[in-house]
Amino acid sequence: MNALRVWSKADEVRMWLLCLHPGGGEARLFKEWAGRLPEEIGVAALELPGRGGRKGEPWAADVEEAVGAFADAAAPLLERPVMLYGHSMGAVLALDLA
C-alpha cells in the first residue's frame, strides 16, 4: 500500500505541508489540518508500515528503509513547494527525508 495520504485537492494547492507522524501514531492525526489551513496549503502525510491504514504490513527494518519508501511516495507532490512537519520520531524521519 502507498504511504502517502492526501486530504487536499491538488488543483487548488500552491504548496504542500507534508506531515510525518510520531512512531506510535498514524497519518490521520493530521487529517483535520486540511480544513483548518488555507486551501492554498495542501495537507498530506506519510504513514509508516505497520501503522494506521498500513497495519497489515511489516514494519520498516530501519530508518533508511522507511525514508527511501517515503521519498518514492512523496514524489508526486514535488511539482510544488513542500514544507515538512514531523512530530517526535516523525521529526527525525522528516530531517532525513529533507
C-alpha positions as CSV (number, residue, x, y, z in Angstrom):
1,M,0.0,0.0,0.0
2,N,1.1,3.5,-0.7
3,A,2.5,5.5,2.3
4,L,1.1,8.8,1.1
5,R,-2.2,10.2,2.4
6,V,-3.6,13.3,0.8
7,W,-6.5,15.4,2.2
8,S,-6.5,18.4,-0.1
9,K,-7.5,18.9,-3.7
10,A,-4.2,19.0,-5.6
11,D,-5.5,21.5,-8.2
12,E,-6.1,24.2,-5.5
13,V,-2.8,23.7,-3.8
14,R,0.1,26.2,-4.1
15,M,2.3,24.4,-1.6
16,W,2.2,21.2,0.4
17,L,2.5,20.6,4.1
18,L,3.8,17.1,4.3
19,C,3.4,15.6,7.8
20,L,5.2,12.7,9.4
21,H,3.5,11.2,12.5
22,P,5.2,10.1,15.7
23,G,6.3,6.4,16.0
24,G,3.3,5.3,17.9
25,G,0.8,7.4,15.8
26,E,-0.6,7.3,12.3
27,A,-1.1,9.7,9.4
28,R,-4.7,10.5,10.1
29,L,-3.5,12.6,13.1
30,F,-3.1,15.4,10.5
31,K,-6.4,14.9,8.5
32,E,-8.3,17.7,10.1
33,W,-5.5,20.2,9.5
34,A,-6.7,20.3,5.8
35,G,-9.9,22.1,7.0
36,R,-8.0,24.5,9.3
37,L,-5.4,25.8,6.8
38,P,-6.0,27.9,3.7
39,E,-6.9,25.9,0.6
40,E,-3.6,27.0,-1.0
41,I,-1.7,24.9,1.6
42,G,-2.4,21.2,0.9
43,V,-2.1,18.7,3.7
44,A,-0.6,15.3,3.1
45,A,1.1,12.8,5.4
46,L,3.3,9.8,5.1
47,E,2.4,6.7,7.1
48,L,4.8,4.1,8.4
49,P,4.2,0.5,7.6
50,G,2.5,-1.3,10.5
51,R,0.5,1.8,11.4
52,G,-2.9,3.2,10.7
53,G,-4.1,2.0,7.2
54,R,-0.9,0.0,6.8
55,K,-1.4,-2.1,9.9
56,G,-1.1,-5.4,8.0
57,E,2.3,-4.5,6.5
58,P,5.6,-5.5,8.2
59,W,7.4,-2.6,9.9
60,A,10.4,-1.0,8.2
61,A,13.7,-2.6,9.1
62,D,15.4,0.7,9.7
63,V,15.2,4.4,9.2
64,E,16.9,4.3,5.8
65,E,14.3,1.8,4.5
66,A,11.4,4.0,5.8
67,V,12.9,7.2,4.4
68,G,13.5,5.6,1.0
69,A,9.9,4.4,0.7
70,F,8.7,7.9,1.9
71,A,10.8,9.6,-0.8
72,D,9.2,7.5,-3.5
73,A,5.7,8.0,-2.1
74,A,6.1,11.8,-1.8
75,A,7.5,12.2,-5.4
76,P,4.0,13.3,-6.8
77,L,3.9,16.3,-4.5
78,L,7.3,17.7,-5.7
79,E,5.8,19.7,-8.5
80,R,5.0,22.4,-5.9
81,P,7.0,23.6,-2.9
82,V,6.8,21.2,0.1
83,M,7.1,22.1,3.8
84,L,7.9,19.2,6.1
85,Y,6.5,18.8,9.6
86,G,7.4,15.9,11.8
87,H,6.4,15.1,15.4
88,S,8.8,13.2,17.6
89,M,10.1,10.3,15.6
90,G,8.4,11.9,12.6
91,A,10.8,14.8,13.0
92,V,13.8,12.5,12.7
93,L,12.3,11.0,9.6
94,A,11.5,14.4,8.2
95,L,15.1,15.6,8.7
96,D,16.4,12.5,6.9
97,L,13.8,12.9,4.1
98,A,14.8,16.6,3.6
